Amino acid sequence: EVFAEQLRHLATLAGTLHVALQVMPLRPGVIAPPGGPFTILRFSEPDLADVVYVEQLGSALYLDRAEQVERYTELMNRLSIASLTPQASQTFLQDLAADA
């Protein structure tokens, strides 16, 4: 029941304007990002450059060189294309919660 509630909460968040949530279902031909999870931090201040946060087992990295950020941005774009659309992801989460 806890898992189902978490899925419903994610589905609700996915329906808001300020959240773009995309699910990448496990299927043949789709692989996880090399190096593990990462976050691209973008700031509303134009003087602040984007930063990539890479979490590792015993530490974390903050990458701020333009070429590093560009590589992760390209990877994020490829992952977004391989994932379900935000609307399809919301439906997927709702269906998964109903089956849990």
HELIX and SHEET records of a PDB file:
HELIX    1   1 VAL A    2  ALA A   14  1                                  13    
HELIX    2   2 ALA A   66  ALA A   82  1                                  17    
HELIX    3   3 PRO A   86  ASP A   99  1                                  14    
SHEET    1   A 3 PHE A  38  LEU A  41  0                                        
SHEET    2   A 3 VAL A  51  GLU A  55 -1                                        
SHEET    3   A 3 ALA A  60  LEU A  63 -1                                        
END                                                                             
